[in-house]
Amino acid sequence: MFKIGISYESYLMNKIKLQQYQYNYLQQQCKFFQEKYPDKISDKYISVFFSDEETENIREWAEDELQINGFDENYNPNNQGIILEEIIDLFYL
């Protein structure tokens, strides 16, 4: 049975714990994320909830962004690439 205070929909969602800089990066850069979480946060950590499809969309977006913007001229991850790699790991099901 479900715990009191937890909706059926949130029970089926993926809970992902983000650090503030990861949340803010996604909030500024990722359309999928902006639509669901339009507000900036000041907390050190925040938990977000996404369906499997939403989680996959964000991960695929991060993978594409990593290939386009995530490496320097020596093919080492730049600052953006490091954040994207972390996001990919967090959103991997």
Secondary structure, 3 states (H helix, E strand, C coil): CCCCCCCHHHHCCEEEEEEHHHHHHHHHHCHHHHHHCCCCCCCCEEEEEECHHHHHHHHHHHHHHHHHHCECCCCCECHHHHHHHHHHHHCCC
